[in-house]
Amino acid sequence: MSTASKDQNEQTGQRAMWSSRMAFILAATGSAVGLGNIWKFPYITGENGGGAFVLVYLLCIAVIGIPIMMAEVMIGRSGRKSPISAMRILATRAGRSANWQWVGWMVIASAFIILSFYSVIAGWALSYIGYAASGTFAGASAETIGGIFSSLLADPATLLLWHSLFMLLTIVVVARGVRGGLERAVTLLMPALFVLLLVMVGYAVAAGDFARGFAFLFRPDFSKLTTSAVLTAMGHAFFTLSLGMGAMMAYGSYLPEKVSIAKTAIIVSIMDTVVALLAGLAIFPIVFANGIEASSGPGLVFQSLPLAFGQMPGGALFGTLFFILLVFAAWSSSISLLEPLVEWLEEHRGIDRKIAAIGGGVSIWLLGLVSVFSFNIWSDVKPLSMFKMFEGKTMFDLLDYLTANIMLPLGGLLAALFVGWALSSKSVREALEMEDNMQFKVWYTLVRYVTPVAVLIVFIYNLG
Ligand code: PHE
C-alpha cells in the first residue's frame, strides 16, 4: 500500500476487506483445505478402519467445528483487528478482563509453530512433483520408493531447500496483502485444486478399485470404532477447519458487514469436507487396486501412492498432478498461518506489510530448521524422553504434539468459552447478525455447553 493511501486509510479508519463474500469463502476454504485433507485425512481414516470413523468425523465437523468456526470469524469481524487486539477490544467492551488477549497470543504462537513444520512437509510434496514428473517412480519397487522417501528425509540440505522455497511462496503472497495477494492467490488456487481433484477421482474410477474404496469410506463398521478413533476424529475436525490458530479470526477481520457468518461457515465446512472425501475417493481405490495396506500411516501419500503411480498407465502425469494439488492445498493454508502474525505486526507495531511478512516468515523459517534437522542430524535428540508421554519423540514430534494436542484444542475451547460465557448473548447475537431465533439458540447451546465439554474430553485424554 502506498503511504498516501495508508494515511488516507488511517484517517477514514478504513481497512482492507475481502472484495466479496465469495472471496472470503474461497480464502477460508483455502485455509481449511490443506495437507490435513489430502495427506492426513486419508491416512487416519485408513488407520481407524474407514466408514465408522468417517461418520464420527462428520459429526464432529457439524457439532463442534461449525459452531467454533462461527465464533472465531465473529471475533475477528467484531474486533476488526488481529486476534490479539480483537480479543482485547471485545473483552474490554464487554467489561471483561483484558487478559483475554492472551488467547490471541496463544493462537498466534500456535500458528507460528505449526507453519514452521507445515512448511517442511509441504516441502516434501514440492520435491515429489519433481520425482513424479521425471518418471522416478515408473516401475519402481516398494523398496526403491521407500528408499526415496527415507533418503529425502535423511538429507538436510534438500529438505532445507524445499522448506525455504515453500516459505518463500508463502511470504510472497502474504506480502502482497489481502486483495492483491491472498485473494488473488486463492481465486486461482482453489478452482485449480477442485479440477485437479476431480481428475484424480476420475483416474481412480478408471484405474482403481472404486467400489471397494467407496465402501471403505461410506460403509460404517462400528465394531472397528475405538475411543481413541473418536478422539482422533475430533482433533482432526479442528485441524482441518483451521480452528484454534487465529486463521479464521484473522480472515474474519477482513469480512464485510452484512455477510452471514453462519451461512459462510457452513459453506466453508461443507467444501472442506467434500475435499477430504474426494481425496479419500481418489486415494483408496488406488490403494486397494494395488494391494497397499490402507492402514500404512503417514507414508500413505508419500510412499504408497507413488508405488501405484509407478505401476499404472499415465502414472507419471497423474502423479505429478497429484503432488501439484497437494502443494496448492498446502500453500493456500500456509498463507492463513502467516497472516495473523503479519496483521498484528502491521497494526500494532506499524510495520510495513512487506517487511512484516518477510520478518515473520524468516523467523518461522528459522524455527523450521528444528523440524528439518529432526529427520536427520538431530533424529536422536529427544529432549523430553524422561517423561513417559514424550518418550521417543523428536523435536518435530514434540512441536506437532504441543500444537495439535495441546495448544489447538485449548485455543478452540477458550474461543468457545469467550463467546459463550464472557460476552453477552445480546452482543454475540448482534455480531452474528442472526435473525432466526431457533438457529441462534442451537448455535449458542453448542458453543456454551456441547463444544467446551467435548473439547475438554479430547484435551484430558490427550494429556492423560
Ligand atoms: N486446515 C489446514 C489443513 O487441513 C491446516 C491449517 C490449520 C491451516 C490451521 C491454517 C490454520 O491442512
Residues whose N, C-alpha, C, O or C-beta is under 5 A from the ligand:
A	BS01	LIG	S31 A32 V33 G34 L35 G36 N37 F239 T240 L241 S242 L243 M245 A247 S333 S336 L337
